[in-house]
Amino acid sequence: MQFYKLVRDNIPDIITKNGRIPIFHTAEAEEFEFALLKKLREEADEFIENPSEEDLADVLEVIYTIYKVKGYNPDDIEEKRKEKLKVRGGYVKRIILDKTE
C-alpha cells in the first residue's frame, strides 16, 4: 500500500507492532511545511465529513505543529484572534451574507 503522507510520530511503531514493515523518510523543512498544509486540509475535510471531537482534535494538533514550525507564538495568535473578534465579531449570530448591492 502506498501513502506518501504525513503521519503522527508513533505510526511507524504501530505499523511494526501490527506485523507490517513501514517504509518512510524524515521530511526536510520545505517538504514538511508542504506536508503540514496538506495534512491540515485532510484533517479539516475529515472533520467536515464527520464532525467529532476526535477529528477536531486532529485539526488542532496540525495547527499546533504549524505554530512550532513557523515559529509562531500561540499567545500572539490568540491575541490576534481576540482583536479580530472585537473588531469583526465571531460567528455566533450565524450570519450568511447572500449579496451586497
Secondary structure, 3 states (H helix, E strand, C coil): CCCCCCCCCCHHHHHHHCCCCCCCCCCCHHHHHHHHHHHHHHHHHHHHHCCCHHHHHHHHHHHHHHHHHHCCCHHHHHHHHHHHHHHHCCCCCCCCCCCCC
